[in-house]
């Protein structure tokens, strides 16, 4: 049995009478939740729905703290025992990894056939989807720079976009040193944002070292209508600079600044 999935639907498998179970993807235009007991198949259903979305040409960004969705990469069009061999644990092998891999491959092949999944469908997923696993703070996959760059944006960047980028950078940096910041009320956020805006509006680049120095000696004398030293006294600015310097000096911080920058559009659609 081979299943043809109507356009606009996700194929979830078969029911107890072997009829196909289809889900209208229009139901997922806002939010959805999968609820069930431990071991009831929530993760499996999630993987299936994501595979179907990808086969439909829908770019997908998966945030997975638990680490289960990497199983999307464990799909083998040929379903050969050698495909499964690296993933057989010693306890599962019971002393014979080769035999366990043969049995696992046959188990998957039989199960997929019962659900109407042909090898060609698995091959289509491989041929049409580019999988990337980003691991912020780690080099286990593709490291991701979640802090961002302090290079001035291009000349064609509008003021609103620049302000959004500044706000995101300041919020990320302060969160890394344990400071909860509000762009409208946090003096740390206001100070950092004004310093960055002062330089970027002139097309000048910054780096973290320069920013830490400028926290202590900002290029402006007022923030809003209040004198700088009244709004944020020099001694308090030194304390903020010390916190930021501690972050910059931490070896573990470097891993959060490695890799490509966090760019959702590029992650979904590539560089094209």
N, C-alpha and C positions, 0 to 999 in steps of 0.2 A: 504494500500500500504506500503510495506516494501522495503527499498532500500539496495542493496548490493553495497558497494563501491569498485571499481576495485583498485588493488594494485597500489600505486604511485599517487593516486588522493585524493583530498579533496572534501567531499560532502557539498555543500553550501546551499542546500535547493531545492526548485522547482521553475520552471518558471511559467508564467501565464497560460500555458497549462498543468500544473502539471507534466511536464517531469523533471527528476532530473538534477540539475546543478552541474557539476563536474569540478574541477580545477586541472590541472596537477601540482603536487607539484614540478616538475623539474623546473618550472618557478621561484621558490623562492630560488634558490641556492645563490643569492647575496642579492639584496635589493628589497623591494616592498613598496608601499605607498597606503593608502586608502584615497581618496579625496571625499569630499561631504559637503553639507550644514549642518548646525546644525539641528539635529533631523532626518537626512536622513538615519541613521542606520550604521554609521561607526564603532561605538563601538560594536554593535551587530554582524556585519560581522567579526570584529577582534576576538571576543569571539568564534564564530563558527569555524574560521580557526584554532585557538589555540586548541579547543577541538578536531578537526580532526587530528591535528598534534600529540596530546597526544594519541589519540586512535591508531595512526599508530606506536606508540612506540618511537616517537621522543622526547627526553628530551628538555624541554623548560624553558628558563630563561626570565621572563617578567619584564621589568623595567617600572613601572606605577606611575608616579608622581601624576596623577589625581585621582587614586584610583578606577577606574572602573573595572579593570580586576579581582578584588576579587569576582566579580559575577560568575566566573568560579566555585566557591564552592557552588553556589546556584543552584544546580541541584538535583532534587528529583525523584529517580526512581519510587516511588509509586504514586507521584503526589497527595498526600493527602492534604485536607484543612489544617490539623494541620502543615504540612510542611511549608505552606505559612503564617500561622498566625503571627509568630514573625516579619514578614517583611511588614505587612500591617500598613500603617500610619493612624493616627487618621482622617486626612482629607479624605483619600481614603475610610476609613471604613464608614464614614457618620453615626456614631453612632452604627453600628452593625458590629463588627469585624468578628464575626463568619460567617455571610452571605457573607461578602466581601471576606473572605478566600475561601469559597465554590465556589464563582463565579470566583475567580482568578485561582483556581486549575482546574476548568472546562475549562477556557479560554486557559490555557497552554496545557491541555490534547487535546483539539480540534485542536489547532494550530500545535502541534507536530505530531498528527495523519495525518493532511493534508500534512505535509512535509515528511511523511514516517519515522518518528522517533519513534521507539518502545521503551517501558520501558526497554527492555533488552539492548538496545544500551546505555541508560543512566546508567544502572547498570554496564555495562562493563567499562565505564569511572571511576566509583567509585572503581571497583575491581582492576583495573590495574594501576591507577595513584595515586601517593602520593603527595598531594598538601601541600605546605608550604608557608606562607606569612611572609616575612622578613620585619621588620620595623626599619631600622637604625635610631638611635637617639630616639627611642620610644619603650615602652614595650607593645604597643597595640597588636603586633603580636610576632614574634620571633625577639628579638633584634639582631643586627649584628655588630660585631667588625670590623669597616672599617679602623681602625688605624693599626691593626696588632700587632704582638708580637715582643718583642725585645729579645726573647730567641734565642740563637745561633742555626742555622740549623744543621741537622744531619751530621754525618761524611761523608756520601755518597753524599752530596750535591755538585754539581760541581760549579766552580767559576762563570760561567755565570749566573746560577740560583740564586746564592747568591747575585750577583750584581743587578739582576732584583728585588729581594726582598728588598734589601737596597734602591734602587731607588724609589720603590713604597712606602715604609714606609716614607722616607724623604719627598717625594712630598706630601703625605697625611697629614703629621704632619704640614708642612709649610703652606699648604692650609688652615688648621684649624685656623691659626693665621693671615691669610690674606696676606701671602707672596707668590707672583707668582715666582716660581723657575724654573730654567733651569738647568738640571744636569751638563751641560758643562760650564755654565757661572755664575750661581748664587753662591756667596760665602757662603750663608747660606746652600744651598744644598750640596756643596762640603765639607764644614766642617762637617755637620752631617753624610754624607756618609763615610767620612774617619774615623770618630770616631767609627761608627758602624762596619765598615770593620776591623778596628784594633782589636776590641774585638772578633768579630765573627770568624776571621781567626785563633784566638787562642782557639776557642771553648768556649769562655766566654759569659755568658748571660749578658744582660743589662735590666734595667727598665727605665721608663721615668724620675724618680728622679735622677738616676745616669747620664743619658744623659744630663740633664739640668746642673748638676755640671760639667760634662766634657766639655760642651760648653765653660765654663769659664776657665777651665784649661785642655785643650786637651792633650792627651798622646803623641802627635807628635810636633816637633819643626818646621817642614816645611810642606807646602802643595805644592806638586809639587817641584819646585826648588826654591820657594820663601819662605823666613822666615815667620813663622806663624803670628807674630805681624805686619809684613808689609802687608801681604795678608789680614788679618782680625784683626785689632787692638783690644786690650783687652777691651777697653771701649765699642766698638761696639758689642763684644761678650756678654758682660754683658746685653746690651739692648735686644739681641736675647734671652738670658736666661730668662730675665724678662717676655718677651712675652710668652715664652713656659711655664713659671711658672704660669702666669695668666690663661693660658689654663688648666693646671693641677689642679689649685685651683677652677675652675668653676664647680659648681654642674651639669650643663647641659652637660659638657664634658664627665662625667662618662657614660652617656647613649650611647655614640658613641663607647665605649670600651667594652660594655657588649655583651654577647652572643657568638656564634661561630665566628671564624675568616672568613673573606671573602675568600672563596675557591671555585672558579667556578666549578672545576671538582667535588668536593664533593656535591655542590648544584645541579648539573645536574644528577649525577650518584649515589649519596649516598656514604656510607662508604664502600660498598662492593668492 
